[in-house]
């Protein structure tokens, strides 16, 4: 499937959407759109909007959630990471599920689960129940995303029309980037539970609209049960160990045990992928040079992207005493410039190849991250807002171009799997960032030092991947 429509979402997850393998068809594909194509596109776009919104909108609410439910920084980390972790771990499974039961049925299942878990988040009486509901919400989001992509493909069988449709679909993420932080601040100023409650009527309306859509075709698809269990176990143990290690110390018994389980499970996962008949992450994908180069870029980008939003949101409220509404407004200039960067990325890639925007974009992000270090010392929200702009522009310039690099040398029938693996690596980067950076700022007395160390770590990681990105194959002038 085409990766057209990949974009930059300031806080979001799927800058390069996790695609599913195209459903095999027989005979000629019609040139027109499928039945209820506009309805499908509206539902898919709204679903993508909600999935990305529920990452960005929660950041500004974290301080208020912590004040009401307790738990301190660890709770705030888990509210983000429980969603991200399950979202990352189940993406490959969800693509197979959409093939096996049909995209429409999978999307309906995902929307229903997302709606119910959003209601559970809003009604959570304790931090533990909120974290549990967020994990279930992330699992539902994983089911929704590849199913929505597959349904768009079915509704727009003509490649040119589908490319335009995917561009519209991507707007959902771009809009969520623009409204996520300020909407989260506004909702939190009323009651933080509204951050989750607003999903419920939207989800119900999506399910009603989906009734008009024709059933999707199904095709045989085998689940890699062992690989799925090991990936969830390994990633969960890793994130638990990193978060709890930052608070209890990395020598604590439960932390050592968690990290040992993570190492063993992830090693077993690689072994299963190497020997299994139907691996969820075929290791021969790594033979492609572009794929190998793109994975660390995606990981580093999400470390910086998730990390700086998490850090800055807490800094504005806990250190500068800004209200959630005013903290959300600080992110608006960066989001607006990010949309402009996204629109620029395609033409720049067509003219110069992927290497230029990928290297330039990461370099811009480094400049913004390093500028935030003295800006936080000045304690000026205006200066912070200014420093966020190159981060937003850089990410939106680089990430759409990286999607083309992901598929370099990968057979077309593996395009969906390659893209899903790439997105899994990206989401793991985001989860690790929240775990590590949250540990560095956990002590209120050393918050500022931990903030600056975290920003420096993110900038250093992006500098390394920017240098690696210079090895991306240059491309001749296209337009």
C-alpha positions, 0 to 999 in steps of 0.5 A, spaced: 500 500 500 502 506 498 505 511 504 502 517 501 499 521 506 504 520 511 505 526 515 507 530 521 503 530 527 506 534 533 505 529 538 503 523 535 504 517 533 503 515 526 507 520 522 508 514 518 502 510 518 502 502 520 500 500 513 497 493 512 499 488 506 494 490 500 488 485 500 489 480 493 484 482 488 482 478 482 481 481 475 481 489 473 480 494 479 475 499 477 477 506 476 471 509 480 471 509 488 467 504 491 460 504 495 460 509 501 467 511 499 466 518 502 463 515 509 469 510 509 474 516 508 470 520 514 470 514 519 477 513 517 480 520 518 476 521 524 479 515 527 486 517 526 484 524 529 482 520 535 488 515 536 493 521 535 489 526 539 489 521 545 496 521 545 497 529 545 491 531 549 493 527 555 500 531 556 497 537 559 492 534 563 498 530 567 499 535 572 492 535 574 491 527 574 497 527 578 494 532 583 487 528 584 489 521 583 496 521 586 502 517 584 507 522 582 511 522 576 511 515 576 503 515 575 504 520 570 509 516 566 504 510 566 498 514 563 502 515 557 506 509 556 501 504 558 497 507 552 503 507 547 506 500 550 500 496 547 499 500 541 506 499 539 506 491 541 499 490 538 500 493 531 503 487 527 497 483 530 492 488 528 494 488 521 493 480 521 487 481 524 484 486 519 486 481 514 483 475 517 476 478 519 475 483 514 477 491 515 470 493 516 469 488 522 476 489 525 475 497 525 468 496 528 471 492 534 477 497 535 472 503 535 467 499 540 473 498 544 476 505 544 469 508 546 468 503 552 475 504 554 475 512 553 469 511 558 473 507 563 478 512 563 474 518 564 470 514 570 477 511 573 477 512 581 484 511 582 491 511 578 491 504 577 484 503 574 486 509 569 493 506 567 489 499 566 484 503 562 489 507 558 492 500 556 486 497 553 485 504 550 492 503 546 490 496 544 483 498 541 487 504 537 492 499 535 486 495 532 483 501 529 489 504 525 491 498 520 483 497 519 482 504 517 487 504 512 485 497 509 478 500 509 480 506 505 484 502 500 478 498 499 473 504 498 478 507 493 481 501 489 484 506 484 491 508 486 491 516 484 484 516 488 487 512 493 493 517 494 488 523 494 484 519 499 490 518 504 492 525 504 485 527 506 486 521 512 492 524 514 489 531 515 486 527 521 493 527 525 495 534 523 489 537 526 489 533 532 497 536 532 494 543 532 488 542 537 491 537 542 494 541 547 490 547 547 484 542 547 487 538 553 488 544 557 481 547 556 478 540 557 482 540 564 480 547 566 473 544 566 475 537 569 480 532 566 475 527 565 473 530 559 479 529 556 477 522 555 469 523 555 469 527 549 471 520 545 465 517 547 459 520 543 464 521 537 465 513 537 458 512 538 457 516 531 462 512 528 459 506 529 453 508 527 456 511 520 460 504 519 453 500 519 452 503 512 459 500 509 459 494 505 462 488 509 470 487 507 473 481 504 477 476 508 483 472 507 487 467 510 492 470 515 496 466 520 497 469 527 504 469 530 502 467 537 509 466 540 512 472 537 506 476 540 506 474 547 514 475 547 513 482 544 508 484 549 512 481 555 519 484 553 516 491 552 512 491 558 518 488 562 523 493 559 518 499 560 516 497 567 524 496 569 526 503 566 520 507 570 521 503 576 528 503 576 528 511 576 524 511 582 526 505 586 533 505 584 536 500 578 539 495 584 532 494 587 530 487 586 523 488 582 527 492 577 533 487 576 528 482 575 523 486 570 529 488 566 532 480 566 525 478 564 525 483 558 532 481 556 530 474 556 523 475 552 526 480 547 532 475 545 526 469 545 522 474 540 528 474 536 529 467 536 522 466 534 522 471 528 528 467 526 525 460 526 518 461 525 514 459 519 510 465 520 514 471 523 510 477 525 517 481 524 521 477 518 528 478 520 530 478 512 527 485 512 533 488 515 537 486 509 534 492 506 539 498 507 534 503 507 530 499 512 536 499 517 537 506 516 530 508 517 529 504 524 534 508 528 531 515 525 524 513 527 526 511 534 530 517 535 525 522 533 520 519 537 524 519 543 525 527 542 518 528 540 514 524 546 520 526 550 520 534 549 512 534 549 512 531 556 517 535 559 515 541 557 508 540 559 510 539 566 515 544 566 510 549 564 505 547 569 509 545 575 515 550 574 512 556 571 505 555 574 501 556 568 494 553 567 493 547 563 489 552 558 495 557 558 500 551 557 496 548 551 497 555 548 504 555 548 504 549 543 500 552 538 505 556 534 510 549 533 503 545 531 502 551 525 509 551 523 509 543 523 503 543 518 507 548 513 513 543 514 509 537 512 506 541 506 514 542 504 516 535 505 514 532 499 516 537 494 523 537 497 523 530 497 521 530 490 527 535 488 533 533 492 531 525 494 530 523 502 536 524 504 536 532 504 529 533 508 531 527 513 538 530 515 535 537 515 529 536 519 533 532 524 538 538 525 532 543 526 530 538 531 537 538 535 537 546 534 530 547 538 532 542 543 538 545 545 535 552 545 530 549 550 535 548 555 537 556 556 530 558 555 527 554 561 532 557 565 529 564 563 522 561 565 519 565 559 513 561 556 514 566 550 521 563 549 519 556 550 514 557 544 519 560 540 524 554 541 518 549 540 518 551 532 524 548 529 522 542 533 515 541 530 518 544 523 524 539 523 520 533 525 514 534 519 520 535 514 523 529 516 518 524 517 514 523 511 521 522 507 523 517 512 517 513 510 520 512 503 526 510 505 523 505 510 521 501 503 527 502 500 529 495 497 523 491 501 519 487 496 512 490 495 508 484 498 512 486 504 511 494 504 505 493 510 509 489 514 515 493 513 511 500 515 508 496 521 515 494 524 518 501 523 512 504 527 513 499 532 520 501 533 517 509 533 512 507 538 517 504 543 522 510 542 516 514 545 515 509 551 522 509 552 523 516 552 517 517 557 520 512 562 527 515 562 526 522 562 520 521 567 525 518 572 530 524 571 525 529 573 522 525 578 525 529 584 522 536 584 528 538 587 532 536 581 527 537 576 530 543 572 537 539 572 533 532 569 529 536 564 536 539 561 539 532 561 533 529 558 533 535 552 541 534 551 540 526 551 534 527 546 539 532 542 545 527 542 541 521 539 538 525 534 545 528 532 547 521 531 541 519 527 542 525 523 549 523 521 547 516 520 542 519 515 547 522 510 548 515 508 541 515 505 542 513 498 541 520 494 536 521 488 537 524 482 533 531 480 525 529 479 522 535 478 
